[in-house]
Amino acid sequence: MSKRLVILGAGESGVGTAILAKAKGFDVFVSDYNQIKSKYAEQLAQQNIISESGQHTESLILNADEIVKSPGIPDSAPIIIAAREIGISIISEIEFAGRFTNAKKICITGSNGKTTTTSMIYAIYKNAGYNVGVAGNIGKSFARQVAENDFDIYILELSSFQLDGMIDFRADIAVITNITPDHLDRYDNDFQKYIDSKFKVTQNQTKNDCLIYCADDEVINCEVKKRKLEAQLLPCSIKIQGNNEIFGAGGAFVTDGEININIKNDLFTMTIRELALQGQHNTYNSMFSGIAARVNEIRKSDIRNSLADFSAIPHRLEMVCKVRGVTYINDSKATNINSTWYALESMKTPTIWIVGGVDKGNDYTELLDLVRDKVKAIICLGKDSKKIHNTFEAEIPVILDAMSMDEAINTAYNLAKKDDTVLLSPCCASFDLFDNYEDRGNQFKKYVKKL
């Protein structure tokens, strides 16, 4: 008798899992509490996979041998609580798909820089001629690619929610970019729980595996010191010099305007000004990526060319256009304080800041100094802007509300003067008004181009 697998959530992750499970002979049932998008409903129908939408029918779910939960479903959801109470194993798509591939896995997590670092590593490996796929929070789901492709290496961007559902999964190379408070609403407002989630990327690693991490991040440093980590530790720093004992197994550091990547006493150097993406955060991203490549002995020339030619990813400080001398920048992927800090820090002209959405426990006071220095007006985009008003109204004389992107762009247009910048950097999740951060960013670009 086939093992019954129930998949909760019918987005890219859930449908990818269903396709893989069907191919592996499982009795598959997909349930989504919301309406399933038409393209995913069609894919399920083509595979003859039974599904339901708009509800969770307990009798069809709680008879599962195992449940794969989409990352957007919180542990507090009633159906999850009911399943756990009767002892059903609940895992992530990443855990499930990992059971059906022997490919090497390079796994990137962190509060910020995940997508850029993941994309950089993928570009290096692809340009070097490797048979490589990119998945997780980027591109097609990991499960779908395991079902439909035969890659030798996967570059996986992993959120804390995906890591939470992992048990036996092992990363050959793990990267932790940084850890700052984020998604605390999903972690009982307990920062340590969020930290523990991020460090699940290191679980099951052996002495033959690697952990690449930011040595300038105090949270990560503290955790590295207190945990018994089996993997080789490869730190990155722009503050610590290369003769420091922390670089005993290798790592990356900056001296005299150059990044230095030392693996097995073989040094690769590249000037920071050669990097395609500039800014301190991108120096870190480039170092993480370079180490992940050198660990597998990718040629230095391939790394250099890839880092010099890399194109910025959509929705991350993406320059859209200039309208009447005003620059419009789409940073929709900035869904937490730290991401927006980097965005505001990079602004060179008076800025009209579009911010807001579903608050994840943000402490906006961390942005006060930058806002005082950079921002001339704030547009709150979202259903609940009270915290933003309360934090900044004593500092910024103009704070206005908008309930759609069209309204936000028109408001910004009327406020902006020549040589100003309009920056969408929301600090928040998008789900109050938009499907996701891509939808939010695409709407920003659409209405800017209509001006």
C-alpha positions as CSV (number, residue, x, y, z in Angstrom):
1,M,0.0,0.0,0.0
2,S,1.3,3.4,-1.0
3,K,2.5,5.8,1.8
4,R,0.0,8.7,2.1
5,L,1.6,12.1,1.8
6,V,-0.5,15.2,2.5
7,I,0.9,18.5,1.2
8,L,-0.4,21.7,2.8
9,G,-0.2,24.7,0.5
10,A,-0.4,24.6,-3.3
11,G,2.1,27.3,-4.3
12,E,5.4,26.5,-6.1
13,S,6.8,24.6,-3.1
14,G,3.7,22.5,-2.5
15,V,3.0,21.7,-6.1
16,G,6.7,20.8,-6.7
17,T,6.5,18.4,-3.8
18,A,3.3,16.9,-5.2
19,I,4.9,16.3,-8.6
20,L,7.9,14.6,-7.0
21,A,5.8,12.5,-4.6
22,K,3.6,11.3,-7.4
23,A,6.7,10.3,-9.4
24,K,8.0,8.3,-6.4
25,G,4.7,6.4,-6.0
26,F,3.1,8.2,-3.0
27,D,-0.6,8.5,-2.4
28,V,-0.7,12.3,-2.7
29,F,-3.3,14.8,-1.5
30,V,-2.9,18.6,-1.7
31,S,-4.9,20.9,0.5
32,D,-4.7,24.7,0.4
33,Y,-6.8,26.9,2.8
34,N,-6.9,29.6,0.1
35,Q,-7.8,29.4,-3.5
36,I,-5.2,27.6,-5.6
37,K,-3.8,29.8,-8.5
38,S,-5.0,28.6,-11.8
39,K,-1.6,27.6,-13.2
40,Y,-0.9,25.4,-10.1
41,A,-4.5,23.9,-10.3
42,E,-3.8,23.0,-13.9
43,Q,-0.4,21.4,-13.0
44,L,-2.1,19.3,-10.3
45,A,-4.9,18.2,-12.7
46,Q,-2.3,17.2,-15.4
47,Q,-0.7,14.9,-12.9
48,N,-4.0,13.5,-11.7
49,I,-3.2,14.7,-8.2
50,I,-6.3,15.1,-5.9
51,S,-6.5,18.5,-4.3
52,E,-8.8,20.8,-2.4
53,S,-8.9,24.6,-2.0
54,G,-10.6,27.1,0.3
55,Q,-10.5,24.6,3.2
56,H,-8.6,22.0,5.1
57,T,-10.7,18.8,5.5
58,E,-9.4,17.1,8.6
59,S,-10.6,13.6,7.6
60,L,-8.5,13.8,4.4
61,I,-5.4,15.3,6.1
62,L,-5.1,13.6,9.5
63,N,-4.9,10.1,7.9
64,A,-1.5,11.1,6.5
65,D,1.7,9.1,7.1
66,E,3.5,12.3,6.7
67,I,2.7,16.0,6.0
68,V,4.8,18.4,4.0
69,K,4.0,22.0,5.1
70,S,4.6,25.0,2.9
71,P,6.8,27.6,4.5
72,G,4.1,30.2,4.8
73,I,1.9,28.1,7.1
74,P,2.7,28.9,10.8
75,D,3.0,26.2,13.4
76,S,0.1,27.8,15.2
77,A,-2.3,26.9,12.3
78,P,-5.1,24.7,13.8
79,I,-4.5,21.9,11.2
80,I,-0.8,21.7,12.2
81,I,-1.6,21.6,15.9
82,A,-4.2,18.8,15.3
83,A,-1.6,16.8,13.2
84,R,1.1,17.1,15.8
85,E,-1.3,16.1,18.6
86,I,-1.7,12.7,16.9
87,G,1.9,12.3,16.1
88,I,2.0,12.9,12.3
89,S,5.5,13.9,11.1
90,I,5.5,17.3,9.6
91,I,8.5,18.3,7.3
92,S,9.5,20.9,4.8
93,E,9.7,20.5,1.0
94,I,13.5,20.8,1.3
95,E,13.6,17.8,3.7
96,F,11.4,15.8,1.4
97,A,13.2,16.5,-1.8
98,G,16.6,16.0,-0.2
99,R,15.7,12.3,0.3
100,F,15.6,11.7,-3.5
101,T,18.9,13.3,-4.7
102,N,22.5,12.5,-4.2
103,A,23.6,15.9,-5.5
104,K,25.8,18.1,-3.5
105,K,23.9,20.9,-1.8
106,I,25.2,24.5,-1.1
107,C,22.7,26.1,1.3
108,I,22.5,29.8,2.0
109,T,20.6,31.4,4.8
110,G,20.6,34.6,6.8
111,S,18.5,37.6,7.5
112,N,19.8,39.5,4.5
113,G,21.9,38.9,1.4
114,K,20.6,35.4,0.8
115,T,19.2,35.9,-2.7
116,T,22.2,37.9,-3.9
117,T,24.7,35.4,-2.5
118,T,22.7,32.4,-3.8
119,S,22.6,34.0,-7.3
120,M,26.3,34.8,-7.2
121,I,27.3,31.3,-6.3
122,Y,25.0,29.9,-9.0
123,A,26.5,32.2,-11.6
124,I,30.0,31.2,-10.7
125,Y,29.3,27.4,-10.9
126,K,27.2,27.8,-14.1
127,N,29.9,29.9,-15.8
128,A,32.5,27.3,-14.7
129,G,30.5,24.7,-16.6
130,Y,29.0,22.7,-13.7
131,N,25.6,20.9,-14.0
132,V,23.9,23.1,-11.4
133,G,20.4,24.1,-10.3
134,V,19.2,26.9,-8.1
135,A,16.2,26.6,-5.9
136,G,14.7,27.1,-2.5
137,N,13.3,30.7,-2.2
138,I,14.5,31.4,-5.8
139,G,13.4,29.9,-9.1
140,K,11.5,26.7,-9.4
141,S,11.1,24.6,-6.2
142,F,13.8,22.2,-5.1
143,A,11.3,19.3,-5.2
144,R,10.2,20.1,-8.8
145,Q,13.8,20.2,-10.0
146,V,14.6,16.9,-8.3
147,A,11.6,15.4,-10.1
148,E,12.3,16.9,-13.5
149,N,16.1,17.4,-13.7
150,D,19.3,15.6,-12.8
151,F,21.7,18.2,-11.4
152,D,25.0,17.4,-9.8
153,I,24.9,20.4,-7.5
154,Y,22.0,22.5,-6.0
155,I,22.4,26.0,-4.8
156,L,19.6,26.5,-2.3
157,E,18.4,29.7,-0.7
158,L,16.7,28.7,2.6
159,S,14.5,30.7,4.8
160,S,14.1,30.0,8.5
161,F,10.7,28.5,7.8
162,Q,12.2,26.0,5.4
163,L,14.9,25.1,7.9
164,D,12.4,24.5,10.6
165,G,11.0,21.5,8.9
166,M,14.4,19.8,8.2
167,I,15.4,16.6,10.1
168,D,17.9,14.5,8.2
169,F,18.8,17.0,5.4
170,R,22.5,17.9,5.3
171,A,24.3,20.8,3.6
172,D,27.6,20.0,2.1
173,I,28.4,23.7,2.2
174,A,26.4,26.0,4.5
175,V,26.5,29.8,4.4
176,I,25.1,32.1,7.1
177,T,25.2,35.7,5.8
178,N,24.1,37.5,9.0
179,I,21.4,37.3,11.7
180,T,19.3,40.2,12.7
181,P,15.8,40.2,14.3
182,D,13.2,39.2,11.6
183,H,10.0,37.1,11.5
184,L,9.8,37.4,15.3
185,D,6.1,37.2,15.1
186,R,6.6,33.5,14.0
187,Y,9.0,32.8,16.8
188,D,7.1,34.0,19.9
189,N,9.0,37.3,19.7
190,D,12.0,35.3,21.0
191,F,15.2,36.2,19.0
192,Q,17.0,33.1,20.2
193,K,14.4,30.9,18.6
194,Y,15.0,32.6,15.3
195,I,18.7,32.2,15.7
196,D,18.3,28.5,16.5
197,S,16.3,28.2,13.3
198,K,19.0,29.8,11.2
199,F,21.6,27.5,12.6
200,K,19.6,24.4,11.6
201,V,21.5,24.8,8.3
202,T,24.5,23.3,10.2
203,Q,22.7,20.3,11.6
204,N,24.0,16.9,10.4
205,Q,27.2,18.5,8.9
206,T,30.4,16.5,9.3
207,K,34.1,17.3,9.3
208,N,34.1,17.0,5.5
209,D,31.5,19.8,5.2
210,C,32.0,23.6,5.4
211,L,30.3,26.5,7.2
212,I,30.9,29.9,5.7
213,Y,29.8,32.7,8.0
214,C,30.2,36.5,8.7
215,A,32.8,36.9,11.4
216,D,31.8,40.6,11.8
217,D,28.3,39.6,13.0
218,E,28.2,39.4,16.8
219,V,25.2,37.1,16.9
220,I,26.8,34.5,14.6
221,N,30.2,34.8,16.4
222,C,28.5,34.1,19.7
223,E,26.7,31.1,18.4
224,V,29.7,29.7,16.6
225,K,31.7,29.8,19.9
226,K,29.0,28.2,22.0
227,R,27.9,25.4,19.6
228,K,29.8,22.2,18.8
229,L,30.0,22.5,15.1
230,E,31.5,19.6,13.1
231,A,32.0,21.4,9.8
232,Q,35.2,23.3,8.8
233,L,34.7,26.9,9.8
234,L,35.4,29.5,7.0
235,P,34.8,33.0,8.3
236,C,34.5,36.3,6.2
237,S,35.5,39.7,7.6
238,I,36.1,43.2,6.4
239,K,37.4,44.1,9.9
240,I,39.7,41.3,10.9
241,Q,43.0,40.8,9.3
242,G,44.1,37.5,7.7
243,N,46.7,36.6,10.3
244,N,44.0,36.2,12.9
245,E,43.6,32.8,14.4
246,I,40.0,32.5,13.3
247,F,41.2,32.0,9.8
248,G,43.0,28.7,10.8
249,A,41.0,26.6,8.3
250,G,40.8,29.5,5.7
251,G,38.3,32.2,4.9
252,A,38.1,35.6,3.4
253,F,39.2,39.1,4.6
254,V,39.9,42.6,3.2
255,T,43.2,44.4,3.0
256,D,44.1,47.5,1.1
257,G,40.9,47.5,-1.0
258,E,41.2,43.9,-2.0
259,I,39.2,40.8,-1.0
260,N,41.5,37.9,-0.1
261,I,40.1,34.3,-0.2
262,N,42.4,31.7,1.3
263,I,41.5,28.1,1.0
264,K,44.1,25.4,1.6
265,N,46.8,28.1,1.7
266,D,45.9,29.0,-1.9
267,L,45.2,32.7,-2.1
268,F,42.7,34.4,-4.5
269,T,42.6,38.2,-4.6
270,M,40.4,40.7,-6.3
271,T,40.1,44.4,-5.9
272,I,36.7,45.6,-4.5
273,R,36.4,48.1,-7.3
274,E,36.4,45.2,-9.8
275,L,33.2,43.8,-8.2
276,A,30.1,44.3,-10.3
277,L,28.0,45.0,-7.2
278,Q,29.4,47.7,-5.0
279,G,28.7,48.5,-1.3
280,Q,29.8,46.9,1.9
281,H,27.1,44.3,2.0
282,N,28.0,43.2,-1.5
283,T,31.6,42.9,-0.5
284,Y,30.4,40.3,2.0
285,N,28.2,38.6,-0.6
286,S,31.1,38.4,-3.0
287,M,33.4,36.9,-0.3
288,F,30.8,34.3,0.7
289,S,30.4,33.3,-3.0
290,G,34.1,33.2,-3.7
291,I,34.7,30.8,-0.7
292,A,31.9,28.6,-1.8
293,A,33.5,28.3,-5.2
294,R,37.1,27.9,-4.1
295,V,36.1,25.1,-1.7
296,N,35.3,23.0,-4.8
297,E,38.4,24.3,-6.5
298,I,36.7,26.4,-9.2
299,R,39.3,28.3,-11.2
300,K,40.1,31.7,-10.0
301,S,39.5,33.2,-13.5
302,D,35.9,31.9,-13.4
303,I,35.3,33.4,-10.0
304,R,36.9,36.7,-11.1
305,N,34.9,36.9,-14.3
306,S,31.6,36.0,-12.6
307,L,32.0,38.5,-9.8
308,A,33.0,41.2,-12.2
309,D,30.1,40.6,-14.6
310,F,27.3,39.8,-12.1
311,S,24.0,41.6,-12.7
312,A,21.9,42.9,-9.8
313,I,18.9,40.8,-8.9
314,P,15.3,42.2,-9.4
315,H,13.7,44.0,-6.5
316,R,17.0,44.5,-4.7
317,L,18.0,48.2,-5.0
318,E,16.9,48.0,-8.6
319,M,17.1,51.4,-10.4
320,V,13.9,51.6,-12.4
321,C,14.2,54.9,-14.2
322,K,14.4,58.7,-13.9
323,V,11.3,60.8,-14.3
324,R,11.8,64.6,-14.5
325,G,15.1,64.3,-12.7
326,V,13.7,62.1,-9.9
327,T,15.3,58.6,-9.5
328,Y,12.9,55.7,-8.7
329,I,14.5,52.6,-6.9
330,N,12.7,49.3,-6.3
331,D,13.9,47.6,-3.2
332,S,10.8,45.5,-2.6
333,K,12.8,42.5,-1.4
334,A,13.7,44.5,1.7
335,T,11.3,42.9,4.2
336,N,13.1,43.6,7.4
337,I,14.9,46.5,9.2
338,N,18.5,45.4,8.3
339,S,17.7,45.3,4.5
340,T,16.2,48.7,4.6
341,W,19.1,50.0,6.7
342,Y,21.4,49.1,3.8
343,A,19.1,50.7,1.3
344,L,18.8,54.0,3.2
345,E,22.5,54.0,3.9
346,S,23.2,53.9,0.2
347,M,21.0,56.9,-0.7
348,K,22.9,59.9,-1.9
349,T,20.1,62.4,-2.5
350,P,17.0,63.6,-0.5
351,T,14.7,60.5,-0.4
352,I,11.0,59.9,-0.3
353,W,10.7,56.6,1.4
354,I,7.8,54.2,0.7
355,V,7.5,51.8,3.6
356,G,5.0,49.5,5.2
357,G,3.1,46.3,5.0
358,V,2.7,43.4,7.4
359,D,4.9,44.2,10.4
360,K,7.0,41.3,11.6
361,G,7.9,42.8,15.0
362,N,10.0,45.6,13.6
363,D,11.9,48.1,15.8
364,Y,12.0,51.1,13.5
365,T,14.0,53.1,16.0
366,E,17.1,51.4,14.6
367,L,16.6,53.5,11.5
368,L,16.1,56.8,13.2
369,D,19.6,58.3,12.5
370,L,19.5,57.3,8.9
371,V,16.0,58.6,8.4
372,R,16.9,61.9,9.9
373,D,19.9,62.2,7.6
374,K,18.4,60.8,4.3
375,V,14.6,61.1,4.3
376,K,12.5,64.1,3.4
377,A,9.1,62.4,3.4
378,I,7.6,59.0,4.2
379,I,4.7,57.3,2.4
380,C,3.2,54.5,4.5
381,L,1.9,51.7,2.1
382,G,-0.3,49.3,4.0
383,K,-3.3,48.7,6.2
384,D,-1.6,49.4,9.5
385,S,0.9,52.3,9.6
386,K,0.5,53.4,13.2
387,K,3.9,52.2,14.4
388,I,5.7,54.0,11.5
389,H,3.8,57.2,12.3
390,N,4.6,56.9,16.0
391,T,8.3,56.3,15.4
392,F,9.0,59.0,12.8
393,E,6.4,61.8,13.1
394,A,8.7,63.8,15.5
395,E,11.5,63.6,12.9
396,I,9.8,63.8,9.5
397,P,7.3,66.6,8.9
398,V,5.6,64.8,5.9
399,I,4.2,61.3,6.6
400,L,1.3,60.3,4.3
401,D,-0.7,57.0,3.9
402,A,-1.4,55.1,0.7
403,M,-3.6,52.0,0.3
404,S,-2.4,51.0,-3.2
405,M,0.8,51.2,-5.1
406,D,-0.8,53.5,-7.7
407,E,-1.7,55.9,-4.9
408,A,1.8,55.7,-3.3
409,I,3.6,56.5,-6.7
410,N,1.3,59.4,-7.4
411,T,1.8,60.8,-3.9
412,A,5.6,60.4,-4.3
413,Y,5.5,62.1,-7.7
414,N,3.8,65.1,-6.2
415,L,6.3,65.4,-3.3
416,A,9.5,64.8,-5.3
417,K,11.7,67.6,-6.7
418,K,14.5,67.3,-9.3
419,D,17.5,65.3,-8.0
420,D,15.3,63.5,-5.3
421,T,15.1,59.8,-5.0
422,V,11.9,57.8,-4.5
423,L,12.8,54.5,-2.7
424,L,10.5,51.6,-2.2
425,S,12.1,49.7,0.7
426,P,9.1,48.4,2.7
427,C,10.7,46.8,5.8
428,C,7.7,44.6,5.9
429,A,6.0,41.5,4.4
430,S,3.8,42.2,1.4
431,F,0.7,40.1,2.1
432,D,-1.7,42.8,3.2
433,L,-1.9,44.4,-0.3
434,F,0.1,42.2,-2.6
435,D,0.7,38.5,-3.6
436,N,4.4,38.7,-2.6
437,Y,7.4,41.0,-2.7
438,E,7.7,40.4,-6.5
439,D,4.1,41.5,-7.1
440,R,4.8,44.6,-5.0
441,G,8.0,45.4,-6.8
442,N,6.4,44.8,-10.2
443,Q,3.5,47.1,-9.4
444,F,6.0,49.8,-8.3
445,K,7.8,49.5,-11.7
446,K,4.5,49.5,-13.6
447,Y,3.1,52.6,-12.0
448,V,6.5,54.5,-12.1
449,K,6.7,53.8,-15.9
450,K,3.2,55.2,-16.3
451,L,4.3,58.6,-14.9
